[in-house]
Amino acid sequence: MDIPADFTASETRCESILDRMAPISAQIWDSKYRLKTETGAPIDQTVEDMWQRVARALADVEKDPVQWEAPFYDALRDFRFIPAGRILSGAGTERRVTLFNCFVMGDIEDDLGQIFTHLREAALTMQQGGGIGYDFSSLRPKGALVRGVGADASGPLSFMDVWDSMCRTIMSAGARRGAMMAVMRCDHPDIEDFIAAKREPGRLRNFNLSVLVTDDFMKAVELDSAWDLVFAGKTYRTLRARDLWDKITRATYEYAEPGVIFIDRINKRNNLYYCETIHATNPCGEQPLPPYGACLLGSINLARLVRDPFEDGAHIDETELAGLVATAIRMMDNTIDASGFPLEQQRKEADAKRRIGLGMTGLADALMMCGLRYGTVEAAAQAKAWAKQVERAAYLASAKLAKEKGAFPLYDRVKYLAGETISGLDEDVRAAISQHGIRNALLTSIAPTGTISLVADNVSSGVEPVFALAFTRKVLQRDGTRTEEEVTDYALRLWRAKFGADTALPDYFVTAQDLNPSEHVRMQAAVQAHVDSAISKTVNVPEDISFEAFQEVYLDAYRSGCKGCTTYRPNAVTGSVLEVKPQTSAVPAPQAIHDDVSGLLVRADRLVGATYKLRWPDSEHAMYVTINDIEQDGVRRPFEIFVNSKNLEHYAWVVALTRMISAVFRRGGEVAFVAEELKQVFDPRGGQWAQGRYVPSLVAAIGDVIERHMLETGFLTLENDRLPVQGKKAEAAVSPLGSLCPKCSQPGLVREAGCLSCLQCGWSKCG
């Protein structure tokens, strides 16, 4: 859709915003945030109905709900304030879900019984849609003595595998996905295994990984001194700090993980330094949280607030911004009381500190609309100024709320005001806090907003640059055909509406690919100066960057005051464009031929393939899985599958399954999802351990075989999350939109704000 350049949120609506939404925005809203009955019938008839539902639910906790429902609705109107997806989809629905996006779970005691107690807590939290973070540093290293049983410990990574399997189980039950973050201290004896864990295909796929890096470690790296790996006071090994630093950054250079969290800086700058110690974050890293800590998220849409876009006087009105922030703070504070919690410990933690995370989205679009090029010194200064305005308004609003409703229970006036972040606030803000206290211990955070930014008319996500100004999206129709539509960035549409589609774009219309790493870090550091929690952001680096220059990105982030650093470099392992490996078989596969009537691939008389032996514990006889291939556009691709065994117990469903899979293969197109779908199937009777990992069912084992075959023939490659992605002829045109999405199987999988998300369907790894 095209929005007039002079459109403002204050105009009277004469139609539903749904009538003006781009198809992709309407589709994602309908699938993720629209309230429906159990049979799928819409309850929210329009987006305005959703806003009304959320406004009413958050106003209901007030003494006078009628007084606040209209102001809350006005803040939501036209996506000026965008609560996080959990709030949009769950508020006012009476469903048993949490409105909180992210949690850090309790400290894992080094005891087998307690470990599985924490696994249960994680499952309950994820069942309600919450993303979770865990610090596995508390578990003894692999090979350490387990006293009393005469055995050696299996190490924290073995238990991470159990958590990973649990996450798949929750997902297979149809629950809305919550992602997981695993962190480990840089001095844990198993840190090298942790760093290398995702080199193994398919392992820990449901985790994001980050290393907790201390100031002492960074100093040891700088001095090239020795570094001890210690657990429970015992030094297990000593190595050069730079060697370990090289391993951390080399792993990230090659396959995009682990990230780096500067944990001492986080604790030093924490407003609650006097009553908590943080050693983990939520899945995307923008919320460092204590044990059982929870945080809800929301974003001010800066792109909607720019007045006179692309003119010399383009600006955001400070008074309007401050008013919107104040309303948003009240809404988020009310959400704490309106929400359910998976665990009672989480409720107590949230009530004691009333932590919230108000951020912003549309920053890159707002900068372009003000004539500023993302990444420049001038753009960083403007972003910092806007962040300061949000910070100032948020703290003043929370102090005002404290006067009305009371400060958070663990507020200590002297200690709180002595905190490093609070000491940097303007004197009038500090005076308001000193006089009234403050309602919310921490207030600001920059979260990933990929999906809600798409719904909000495709504004730029969080504080990220625009990933693509425009791209073509393929849409599957009910009759099985695909149509194409152009998806354009919000600022680009405003420009076209104002100056015409043929008018050349100014040089400040840049994308993530146009920036150098130092420009990314400059923007992150500028905003971090006025964010009391942290920022979820990805520093995109070019594929041909040298390893030494890549390491400098992390050092630059540390020196610039960032609380963490996440990078993404496209390469042969992570992949950012569609590609294939060289053929591994010397025998050429028969060329694919399409039937003129059905359009299906036609079977040749002779096919090449491979047969794999598969054993399953409850079956006396092995199974033999045969996959045959054809060649299409120079790529060897699967055509059919057979499964044979002397055991006839599974005969009927195995025949049905293989016929269905073969039918899918013969349709051509994107079929990589088949293996992934099969691997998600869990047997309630239990699975088995094979090759050092848990396989949840016989069907999942067949999926593993299909995936292995596709990888060995070059039909699949591995992308940055170790997810296999379908390849493409090497000499074919490169797609600028990244790898295939595991949900819609379309090119468009990108990494923004530390999280994988799909530009095509709105899928997000972070939920």
Backbone hydrogen bonds, N-H to C=O, Kabsch-Sander energy under -0.5 kcal/mol:
donor,donor_aa,acceptor,acceptor_aa,energy
7,F,4,P,-1.8
11,E,8,T,-1.4
19,D,16,S,-1.4
20,R,17,I,-1.2
21,M,17,I,-0.8
21,M,18,L,-0.5
26,A,22,A,-2.5
27,Q,23,P,-2.6
28,I,24,I,-2.2
29,W,25,S,-2.4
30,D,26,A,-2.4
31,S,27,Q,-2.1
32,K,28,I,-2.4
33,Y,28,I,-0.5
33,Y,29,W,-1.8
34,R,29,W,-1.8
37,T,41,A,-2.7
40,G,37,T,-1.8
43,I,35,L,-3.1
44,D,35,L,-2.0
45,Q,43,I,-1.0
50,M,46,T,-1.2
51,W,47,V,-2.4
52,Q,48,E,-2.6
53,R,49,D,-2.5
54,V,50,M,-2.6
55,A,51,W,-2.9
56,R,52,Q,-2.5
57,A,53,R,-2.1
58,L,54,V,-2.3
59,A,55,A,-1.8
60,D,56,R,-1.5
61,V,58,L,-0.5
62,E,59,A,-2.0
67,Q,64,D,-0.9
68,W,64,D,-0.8
68,W,65,P,-0.8
69,E,65,P,-1.7
70,A,66,V,-0.7
72,F,68,W,-2.2
73,Y,69,E,-2.3
74,D,70,A,-2.5
75,A,71,P,-1.8
76,L,72,F,-1.7
77,R,73,Y,-1.9
79,F,76,L,-1.9
80,R,77,R,-1.2
81,F,75,A,-1.8
82,I,299,S,-3.1
84,A,297,L,-2.2
87,I,84,A,-1.1
88,L,84,A,-1.9
89,S,85,G,-2.6
90,G,86,R,-1.8
91,A,87,I,-2.4
93,T,90,G,-1.6
97,V,95,R,-2.0
98,T,128,Q,-1.3
99,L,340,G,-0.5
101,N,295,C,-0.8
102,C,295,C,-1.6
103,F,131,G,-2.3
104,V,293,G,-2.3
105,M,133,G,-2.4
109,E,107,D,-0.8
111,D,109,E,-2.5
115,I,111,D,-2.5
116,F,112,L,-1.8
117,T,113,G,-1.3
118,H,114,Q,-2.3
119,L,115,I,-1.6
120,R,116,F,-1.8
121,E,117,T,-2.0
122,A,118,H,-2.3
123,A,119,L,-2.2
124,L,120,R,-2.4
125,T,121,E,-2.0
126,M,122,A,-2.6
127,Q,123,A,-2.1
128,Q,124,L,-1.0
128,Q,125,T,-0.5
129,G,126,M,-1.7
130,G,125,T,-2.0
131,G,101,N,-2.5
132,I,179,A,-2.4
133,G,103,F,-1.3
134,Y,181,M,-2.3
136,F,134,Y,-0.6
136,F,183,V,-2.3
138,S,135,D,-0.5
139,L,136,F,-1.3
143,G,153,A,-3.0
144,A,141,P,-1.9
146,V,151,A,-3.1
147,R,145,L,-0.8
149,V,146,V,-1.4
150,G,146,V,-0.7
151,A,146,V,-1.0
153,A,144,A,-3.5
158,S,155,G,-0.8
159,F,155,G,-0.9
160,M,156,P,-2.0
161,D,157,L,-1.7
162,V,158,S,-1.0
163,W,159,F,-2.2
164,D,160,M,-2.5
165,S,161,D,-2.1
166,M,162,V,-2.3
167,C,163,W,-2.4
168,R,164,D,-1.8
169,T,165,S,-2.0
170,I,166,M,-2.3
171,M,167,C,-2.3
172,S,168,R,-2.6
173,A,169,T,-1.1
174,G,171,M,-1.8
175,A,170,I,-1.2
180,M,206,N,-1.0
181,M,132,I,-2.1
182,A,208,N,-3.0
183,V,134,Y,-2.4
184,M,210,S,-1.2
186,C,212,L,-2.0
188,H,185,R,-1.5
191,I,188,H,-2.1
194,F,190,D,-2.2
195,I,191,I,-2.4
196,A,192,E,-1.6
197,A,193,D,-0.6
197,A,194,F,-1.0
199,R,196,A,-2.0
200,E,197,A,-1.3
202,G,722,R,-0.6
203,R,200,E,-2.0
205,R,202,G,-0.8
207,F,204,L,-1.5
208,N,180,M,-2.3
210,S,182,A,-1.9
211,V,259,G,-2.6
212,L,184,M,-2.5
213,V,211,V,-0.9
213,V,261,I,-3.0
218,M,214,T,-2.0
219,K,215,D,-2.3
220,A,216,D,-2.3
221,V,217,F,-2.4
222,E,218,M,-2.1
223,L,219,K,-2.2
224,D,220,A,-0.8
224,D,221,V,-0.5
225,S,220,A,-2.2
227,W,239,L,-3.3
229,L,237,R,-3.1
230,V,187,D,-2.6
230,V,228,D,-0.6
231,F,234,K,-2.3
234,K,231,F,-2.0
236,Y,229,L,-2.7
236,Y,234,K,-0.7
237,R,229,L,-1.2
239,L,227,W,-2.5
241,A,225,S,-2.6
244,L,240,R,-1.7
245,W,241,A,-2.6
246,D,242,R,-2.4
247,K,243,D,-1.8
248,I,244,L,-2.4
249,T,245,W,-2.5
250,R,246,D,-2.6
251,A,247,K,-2.1
252,T,248,I,-1.8
253,Y,249,T,-2.5
254,E,250,R,-2.0
255,Y,251,A,-2.8
256,A,252,T,-2.0
257,E,251,A,-0.6
259,G,209,L,-2.8
260,V,565,C,-2.0
261,I,211,V,-2.6
262,F,563,K,-2.0
263,I,213,V,-1.0
263,I,261,I,-1.6
264,D,213,V,-0.7
266,I,262,F,-1.6
267,N,263,I,-2.1
268,K,264,D,-2.4
269,R,265,R,-2.0
270,N,267,N,-0.8
273,Y,270,N,-1.7
275,C,272,L,-2.1
276,E,272,L,-1.1
279,H,289,L,-0.6
282,N,287,Q,-1.4
285,G,282,N,-1.4
289,L,280,A,-1.9
292,Y,104,V,-1.2
293,G,290,P,-2.6
295,C,102,C,-2.0
296,L,355,R,-0.6
298,G,357,G,-1.5
299,S,82,I,-2.2
300,I,359,G,-2.5
301,N,80,R,-3.2
301,N,299,S,-0.5
302,L,300,I,-1.3
302,L,361,T,-2.2
303,A,361,T,-0.5
304,R,301,N,-0.9
305,L,302,L,-1.5
306,V,302,L,-0.6
306,V,303,A,-0.5
307,R,315,H,-3.4
310,F,369,M,-3.6
311,E,308,D,-1.7
314,A,311,E,-1.7
315,H,307,R,-1.7
317,D,305,L,-0.6
317,D,315,H,-0.5
321,L,317,D,-2.5
322,A,318,E,-2.5
323,G,319,T,-2.2
324,L,320,E,-2.3
325,V,321,L,-2.5
326,A,322,A,-2.2
327,T,323,G,-1.9
328,A,324,L,-2.4
329,I,325,V,-2.6
330,R,326,A,-1.8
331,M,327,T,-2.3
332,M,328,A,-2.6
333,D,329,I,-2.5
334,N,330,R,-2.2
335,T,331,M,-1.5
336,I,332,M,-1.1
336,I,333,D,-0.5
337,D,333,D,-0.7
337,D,334,N,-0.5
338,A,334,N,-1.7
339,S,335,T,-1.8
340,G,97,V,-0.7
347,R,343,L,-1.5
348,K,344,E,-2.4
349,E,345,Q,-2.1
350,A,346,Q,-2.4
351,D,347,R,-2.8
352,A,348,K,-2.0
353,K,349,E,-1.2
354,R,350,A,-3.0
356,I,442,L,-2.3
357,G,296,L,-1.8
358,L,443,L,-3.3
359,G,298,G,-3.2
361,T,300,I,-2.6
362,G,460,S,-1.9
363,L,462,G,-1.5
364,A,464,E,-0.6
366,A,362,G,-2.6
367,L,363,L,-2.4
368,M,364,A,-2.2
369,M,365,D,-2.6
370,C,366,A,-1.1
370,C,367,L,-0.5
371,G,368,M,-2.0
372,L,367,L,-3.0
374,Y,372,L,-0.6
376,T,373,R,-2.0
380,A,376,T,-2.5
381,A,377,V,-2.1
382,Q,378,E,-2.1
383,A,379,A,-2.8
384,K,380,A,-2.4
385,A,381,A,-2.0
386,W,382,Q,-2.6
387,A,383,A,-2.5
388,K,384,K,-2.2
389,Q,385,A,-2.1
390,V,386,W,-2.3
391,E,387,A,-2.6
392,R,388,K,-3.0
393,A,389,Q,-2.3
394,A,390,V,-2.4
395,Y,391,E,-2.5
396,L,392,R,-2.2
397,A,393,A,-2.3
398,S,394,A,-2.3
399,A,395,Y,-2.1
400,K,396,L,-2.1
401,L,397,A,-2.2
402,A,398,S,-2.1
403,K,399,A,-1.7
404,E,400,K,-1.4
405,K,401,L,-3.9
406,G,401,L,-0.6
406,G,402,A,-1.8
408,F,438,I,-2.1
410,L,352,A,-1.8
411,Y,408,F,-2.2
416,Y,412,D,-3.4
417,L,413,R,-2.2
418,A,414,V,-1.0
419,G,416,Y,-1.5
420,E,268,K,-0.5
423,S,419,G,-2.5
424,G,420,E,-0.7
424,G,421,T,-1.0
425,L,422,I,-1.6
430,R,426,D,-2.2
431,A,427,E,-2.2
432,A,428,D,-1.8
433,I,429,V,-2.1
434,S,430,R,-2.6
435,Q,431,A,-2.0
436,H,432,A,-2.6
437,G,433,I,-2.7
439,R,398,S,-1.2
441,A,353,K,-2.4
445,S,358,L,-1.6
446,I,534,A,-2.1
447,A,445,S,-0.6
453,S,449,T,-2.8
454,L,450,G,-1.5
455,V,451,T,-2.1
456,A,452,I,-2.1
457,D,454,L,-0.7
457,D,455,V,-1.3
458,N,453,S,-0.9
458,N,454,L,-0.9
459,V,453,S,-1.7
464,E,461,S,-2.4
471,F,487,V,-2.0
473,R,485,E,-3.2
475,V,483,T,-3.4
476,L,474,K,-0.5
477,Q,481,T,-3.5
480,G,477,Q,-1.8
483,T,475,V,-2.4
485,E,473,R,-2.1
487,V,471,F,-3.3
488,T,486,E,-0.6
489,D,469,L,-2.9
490,Y,458,N,-2.0
493,R,489,D,-2.1
494,L,490,Y,-2.0
495,W,491,A,-2.3
496,R,492,L,-2.5
497,A,493,R,-2.5
498,K,494,L,-1.8
499,F,495,W,-3.1
500,G,496,R,-2.1
503,T,500,G,-1.2
509,F,506,P,-1.6
510,V,508,Y,-1.4
512,A,466,V,-1.9
514,D,511,T,-1.7
515,L,512,A,-1.0
519,E,516,N,-1.2
520,H,516,N,-1.3
521,V,517,P,-2.3
522,R,518,S,-2.3
523,M,519,E,-1.8
524,Q,520,H,-2.2
525,A,521,V,-2.9
526,A,522,R,-2.0
527,V,523,M,-2.0
528,Q,524,Q,-2.5
529,A,525,A,-1.2
530,H,527,V,-2.0
531,V,528,Q,-1.7
533,S,444,T,-1.4
534,A,286,E,-1.7
536,S,446,I,-2.6
537,K,535,I,-0.8
539,V,566,T,-2.9
540,N,538,T,-0.9
541,V,568,Y,-2.4
545,I,542,P,-1.4
550,F,546,S,-2.3
551,Q,547,F,-2.4
552,E,548,E,-1.5
553,V,549,A,-0.9
553,V,550,F,-0.8
554,Y,550,F,-0.8
554,Y,551,Q,-0.5
555,L,551,Q,-1.7
556,D,552,E,-2.8
557,A,553,V,-2.2
558,Y,554,Y,-2.2
559,R,555,L,-2.7
560,S,556,D,-1.9
561,G,558,Y,-1.1
562,C,557,A,-2.2
565,C,260,V,-2.5
568,Y,539,V,-2.0
574,T,254,E,-0.6
575,G,571,N,-2.5
581,K,714,G,-0.7
592,A,631,E,-3.2
593,I,602,V,-0.6
595,D,600,L,-2.9
599,G,595,D,-1.9
601,L,666,R,-3.0
602,V,593,I,-3.7
608,V,629,D,-0.8
610,A,627,I,-1.9
612,Y,625,V,-2.9
614,L,623,M,-3.4
619,S,616,W,-2.1
623,M,614,L,-3.7
624,Y,644,N,-2.6
625,V,612,Y,-2.9
625,V,623,M,-0.5
626,T,624,Y,-0.6
626,T,642,F,-3.0
627,I,610,A,-2.5
628,N,640,E,-2.1
629,D,608,V,-3.5
630,I,637,R,-2.6
631,E,590,P,-4.0
632,Q,635,V,-2.8
635,V,632,Q,-1.7
637,R,630,I,-3.0
637,R,635,V,-0.5
639,F,628,N,-3.2
640,E,628,N,-1.5
642,F,626,T,-2.5
644,N,624,Y,-2.2
648,L,646,K,-0.6
651,Y,648,L,-1.4
654,V,650,H,-2.3
655,V,651,Y,-2.5
656,A,652,A,-2.3
657,L,653,W,-2.6
658,T,654,V,-2.7
659,R,655,V,-2.3
660,M,656,A,-2.1
661,I,657,L,-2.7
662,S,658,T,-2.6
663,A,659,R,-2.1
664,V,660,M,-2.0
665,F,661,I,-2.6
666,R,662,S,-2.1
667,R,663,A,-0.7
667,R,664,V,-1.0
668,G,665,F,-1.4
671,V,669,G,-0.7
674,V,671,V,-1.7
675,A,672,A,-0.5
676,E,672,A,-0.9
677,E,673,F,-2.9
678,L,674,V,-2.2
679,K,675,A,-2.1
680,Q,676,E,-0.7
680,Q,677,E,-1.0
681,V,678,L,-1.7
683,D,696,P,-2.0
686,G,683,D,-2.2
688,Q,695,V,-2.5
690,A,693,R,-3.2
693,R,690,A,-1.2
695,V,688,Q,-3.7
701,A,697,S,-1.8
702,I,698,L,-1.9
703,G,699,V,-2.2
704,D,700,A,-2.3
705,V,701,A,-1.9
706,I,702,I,-2.3
707,E,703,G,-2.5
708,R,704,D,-2.7
709,H,705,V,-2.4
710,M,706,I,-2.5
711,L,707,E,-2.2
712,E,708,R,-2.5
713,T,709,H,-2.0
714,G,711,L,-0.8
715,F,710,M,-1.4
716,L,710,M,-1.8
717,T,725,V,-2.5
719,E,723,L,-2.2
720,N,574,T,-1.4
720,N,575,G,-0.6
722,R,719,E,-2.5
725,V,717,T,-3.3
727,G,715,F,-3.1
732,A,729,K,-2.1
738,G,735,S,-0.7
739,S,749,L,-0.8
741,C,746,Q,-2.1
745,S,741,C,-1.9
748,G,739,S,-2.0
749,L,739,S,-2.4
750,V,748,G,-0.7
750,V,757,S,-2.8
752,E,750,V,-0.6
752,E,755,C,-2.3
755,C,752,E,-2.1
757,S,750,V,-2.6
758,C,763,W,-2.7
759,L,748,G,-2.6
762,G,758,C,-1.2
765,K,756,L,-2.9
766,C,756,L,-0.5
767,G,764,S,-1.5
